[in-house]
Amino acid sequence: MQSRALVARAFGAAAELTTIDVPPPAAGEVRLRMVASGVCGSDAHVLHGPSTAVRIPTVLGHEGAGIVEAVGPGVTSVRAGDHVVVGLGIWCGTCYYCVSGNPSLCESRERIDSMFGLRPDGRTRVTEAGEDLHTFLGVGTLARYALAPARQVVVVDPDLPLDELCLMGCGVLTGVGAALNTARVRPGETVAVIGCGGVGLSVVQGARIGGATTIIAVDQVPGKLDLARKLGATHGVDSSAGDVGEQVRAVVPRGVDHAFEVVGRPELVALALTLARPGGTAYMVGILPPRSQITITRESLMGERRLMSSSGGSVVSAFGIPRLVELYRAGALNLADMISQRLPLDEVHAAFTAMERGSAARSVVTLWP
């Protein structure tokens, strides 16, 4: 089957819309008719490159939702016609981390290969004019049709809007999960969030859901600060209007319980650590460039402050996405207001431009009329 898709051929160069060939699903796979895909900062990182987590050429996109068009041999967890959200990856269920209750840290070779779009036989599955293509994080959702491991998709109710639920596949799972699973924000705690794109806004929502009473959003785009307040932030700090630390401590003099960096810049990770109170924690949620070095002072670690990373919301999709759906149905999770624009696939480059300019919280590409 042929499919229109966005393919990155080289690091540091613009991706190209092209036609790829998507074969029938093999054992353990499903073929999806993609309905919508968010455009995530991770996709832009591929274009900026180089990246140790991507192999070129690759079909971009990983934050998607669609309808199962066909299933491969042995697949019983989903069936044709199911509406699904594509998750961040698979897990083996047998490695040290899986059996010790931390499947989001799965160390299996299968999981690593899958993230590059490789199947158990070591081959990629989609092609262009006979050339093998990798698929970003195992699926490549910026395409009309995609293949994915059956364990990478989560069935959702068909009455829910896939153009909103697609955000759960990465940004919302990562951000809400960082607050609720990694940080375990509790009622009455204080939070600062540096960066109010799609993931940062999801951290804000997760902190609100967790019961934080003070949530300070930090960004330099006034519109994003306004949106953060709408989604649960109690305060907004304009990072271009003066010292961020002073502005945050004007609200919480001792510093916050939890400070999240959601941009992916080493100096902002160091800043997050200075915003945490003694005994508090800073979290790296944004993706830093490979081999980045974070410069911190001795004083910023004094008072038993901690610095840790959060990846994928510290949860696997099979557990995390159903919980997000429950929150969405209950009205606790607002996805509609996070979508700044919807674009057809032919206009996907405008989504990357909006991301670069900082003018969009999240762009969603709709892949079918």
N, C-alpha and C positions, 0 to 999 in steps of 0.2 A: 504494500500500500504506500502511495506517495503522500507526503505531508509537507506543508510549508513550515519552515522553522528558522530560528535565529541561531546562527553558528559563529562562534569565535574561532578564527583560524590562526591568530597570532596574538601574543601578549603585547599590550600597548597599542593595539589597532582596533578600529571599530568593527563590531560584529556585522555579519551580512545575512540578509534574508535570502534563503535559498530553498530548494526542494530536496527533501531527503526521502530515503526508502525505509519504511518501518515494516519489518517482517511479522508474520503471525507470532503470537507468544509461544515461547518454549516452556519447558517444564518449570513450574514455580513462578511464572511470569503472568502479567496481565497486560493487555493492550488497552490504552485509554483514549477516548475522544476528549481531549482537553476542552474545558469550558472557559476557564479563566486562570490567569497566573499573575501573582504579584511580581513586581520588579524590585528585587532586594539589593541591598548594598553589596552582598556577596557576589552577585552577578557583575556589578561594576568593578569589583576587585579583580575579576578575571581580565577585564579589558585593560586595567592599569598594569597588572602583572609585573614581573613573573610571579607565579604562585606555586608552592610545593603541593597544593591540594587539588590541582587541576592539570589535566593532560589535554593538549591541543592536538587536533581540532576538537571542539566540544559543542554540543547543543546546549545553549544556556537555559536557565530557568530551573527552579526547584521548589517554588512556593505555589503549588497549583491545586486545582480541583477539577474533576471531570467525571465522566460516565464510563464504566467498564464496557468495552466494546467486545472483548473476547478474553477467555482465560486459557492458560496452557495446561498441559497434563499435570495432574496431581493437585491442582488448586481447588480447595474446598472452602476457603475462608471468604471468598467473594464470588459473585457470579455476574454474568452479562446483564447489563441494565442497572447495576448498583451505582449509586452516586457516592463518590469517594473524595477524600482529601489526601493529597500526597504528603507523606511525612518526610522527616529529615534523613532517615536511613534505616537500616535493619540492625538486628542484634542476633547473636547466635544462640543464646540461652544455655550455653555449656561452659563458657570461659570463666575465669576467676571472678570477673566483675559481674557477669550475669547471675551466677549462682550465689553471689554474696549480696544480691539485692541492689546492684548498681548497673543495670543494663545499659544506661546511657553512656557508660564508659567502656562498652564492649570492645575487647582488643582482638577479636577474631580477624583472620586474614580475609574471610568472606566479607565482613563489614567494610574493611579498608578497600578491597577491590571494588565492591559495589559502589562506593562513593565516586570512583573513577568511571563508572559505567561498565565495569567488567563483570561478566557472569562466571560461574564456577569453572567453565572450560577455558577461562582466560581471554575470551574474545569479547569485543564489543558487539552490539547487536544491530544498531542502525548504521546506514551507509549513505554515501552520496556519490553517485556515479561509480559505484564499486569500491570507493574508499571508506575504510572504517572510520566511524565517528565515535568519540566518547560522549557521554551524557552527564551533564553537571549534577553531582551528588546522586547519580544513579538513575536519573529519569529525564531531565531536559524538558521542562514544562512549557517553555516558550515555543511551542509547536502545536499544530492541530491534532496530531496523534503522537503518542509516546508509549514506550514500554517501561514497565517498572516491576521489580520483585513484588509478588503479592503481599509480602510482609511489610511493604513500604506504604501501603494504602490503608486508609481507615474508612469504613462504611459510615455514611451519615444519612439522615432522613431525607427523602427526596423533596420534601416540602421546604427545605431550607435553601437560601440563595447561595449558589456556589461561587458567585462573583464576590461575595463577602467572606464566605468560609475559607476560600483559598488562602487568606492571610494567616490562617491557623497553621498552615504547613510549615512555616518558618518563623516569620517575624513575631507573631502573637505568641506562639508556643515558646519561643526563646525569651521574649520579654516578660510575659506573665510568669513563665516558669522561673526566670531569674529571681523574681520577687517572692514567689510562693514556695518554690522548691529549693533553690540555692540559698537564698537569704532567710527564708521562712519568716517573712515579715509578720509581726504580731500586732494585735490591737494596741493602740497608744504609742507605737514607735514612730520615729522620724526618719525621713528618706530624702535624699537628693538624687536627681537623675540628670546627668550631663548628656545632652543630645536628645532632641525630641522629634526624631524621625519615626518610622513605623515601629521599630523595636523599642526605642525610648518611650514612646507613648504607651506601648504595651506594658513596660515596666511601671509606668505611672498607674495604669489600670490595675495591674497586679498588686501594687502597694495599697491602692484604695480598697480592693477586694480583701486584702489581708488585714485591713483595719488600721492602717497608719493614719495618725491624726494630723501630721504635718508632712506634706509632699512638696518639695521644692523642685520645680522644673527649671533647667538651665539651658538656654539656647540664645542665639543671636538674631533669630528671625521672629519678629513680633507675632506673626500669624501662628507660628508653631507654639509659642507660649500661650496664646489665646486658646488654641485647641487643647493644649495640655490641661489648662484650667477646666475646660469643658469636660474632659475625661477623668478629672479627679485631682489634679494638682491644686494645692491650697495657696501656693505662692509661685511667682515667676521671676526668674533672675535673668536679665539681659547681660550676656557675657561680654558684650561690646561696650557696656556702660560703666566699666570700672572693675575693681578687684572682685572676683567671684567669691573668694573666701570671706572677704569682709561682708558682702551682701548676704551670704548664707548665714554667717554667724550673727548678723543683725536679727535674723529670725530665730535661730537656735544657737545661743551663745556657746554652748559646750561642743557643738558639732553634732552631726546626725548619727543615728544608729547604723544606717546603711547608706553608702554612697555608690552609685552605679555610673560607670563610664560606658557610654553606648555609641561612641563615635568611631573609635579605633585609632586613637592618636596617643603615643606614649606620654606626652606632656599632660594630657588630660587624665590619664591613669594616675600620674603622680598628683595631680590636682585633687582627684577623688579621694586619695588617701588623706590629704590634708583637711578634707571636709568631714571626715569621720571623727567622732568623739573618741576619747580614751576608751578602749574596750570595744570600739566600733569596727566595722569592716567595710573595705572598698572592694568592688567587684568589677573585673574586666569582662564586659559583655560584648563590646565592639571588637571587630577583627583587626588586629594590628598587622602592619606589613611584616613579611617574614624576617626573622632575625632582628626584630626591633629590640632596642635597649631602653629600659625605663630607668630614668635617673631620679632617685629619691634621696632625701636627706635622712640622717640618723634620727633627727627630731620627729620626722613624720611617722616613724614607727614606734616612737616612745609611747608609753601608756598602754601597751598591749594592743595597739591597733593592728589589724590584719589586712592582708591583700590576697585575694584569691580570684580565680577565673570562674566563669559560668559559661557553659557551652550547651547550646540546644535546649536551654531551660531545665537542665538536669533531669530530663525525663525522656522516655521513649514515646513515640507517637501513639502507639496503641493504648497507652494509659493517659497521656496528656491531652490528646485531641478530644476524646469523649468528655473529659472534665470541662474543657473549654466550651464544648457544645452545650453542656448543661448551664454554664454561666451565661452563655449567649441567649439561650431560651428563657432564662430567668430575668433577663434584662440587665444583668450585672456587667456584661462585657459588650461594649459598644464598638462594632466593626464599621458600621456605615460611615460614621464621621471621620474615620481614619483614612478613607479613600479620597484622595484629592482629585483624581481624574481617572476616567475609564477610556481606554484607547483600543482601536483594532490593532491586530498584529502588524499591519503595514505601517503603522505610526509608532512602533515600539521605540524607535530612537528618541522620540520626544520624551519618553519616560526617563531615559538616561540623562537627557539634558536637564529635565526638571530636578533630578536627583543631584546633579552636579551644582546646580544653582541653589539648592536648598529650598526650592519653592514648593515641594510636594512632600507630604507625609508618606504617602504610599500611592503609587500608580498601579492600576490593575489593567492588564491586557485581556480583552475579551476575544476569544479565539473562534467563536462561531456566532452567526447572527442571532 
